[in-house]
Amino acid sequence: DAGVIQSPRHEVTEMGQEVTLRCKPISGHDYLFWYRQTMMRGLELLIYFNNNVPIDDSGMPEDRFSAKMPNASFSTLKIQPSEPRDSAVYFCASSLGRNTDTQYFGPGTRLTVL
Amino acid sequence: SQKIEQNSEALNIQEGKTATLTCNYTNYSPAYLQWYRQDPGRGPVFLLLIRENEKEKRKERLKVTFDTTLKQSLFHITASQPADSATYLCALPPNDYKLSFGAGTTVTVRA
């Protein structure tokens, strides 16, 4: 298996622009997680899905952030409009089931908002 | 509020020595705890899970302990090698379906 796939790996955009990050989880995994990592705040959970349904979005910082999972093999995280403070590394992870199971992380998308 | 604290300082050790990392937590009652490794520019990779009824767990040169009374986990890398240089994260479940991660401890092993 190729593991969790994320695209793009790097994104540089200007403040106010829309940004869309993409994730393909490992086939057969029922849970998908979006995280954000910064030096100041560490690794923070933004939202997670179970069987394509958003379960907990309490970590989404504000309405500018939205996430979707239209099918079992694809999810997007969108920021609109983007701001410089959104600059971070965004990780997608997937797992088979409840959190006793290993979470498998993708390589991340490094987002820079100028 | 729930809090996870790992060694605030980076750890620099000589090859062959044992590195010991701490993970302390407050306002959690975790049934288990996980440890992950993260290399620069990569996502975290799962290493070990230890349950509340397990005092110690080993995997090759790694050893983890879990003391629910002290609310602490210790992570040991024995006979350390330069390839062990990375950031190590502990993670606890605030509920059954998600994980909260500590800030991580960066370990550098000198040859």
Interface residues (C-beta under 8 A of the other chain):
Chain A: V4 Y31 F33 G42 L43 L45 Y48 N50 I55 D56 F91 A93 R98 N99 T100 T102 Q103 Y104 F105 G106 P107 G108
Chain B: A31 Y32 Q34 G41 R42 G43 P44 V45 F46 L49 L89 P93 D96 Y97 K98 L99 S100 F101 G102 A103 G104
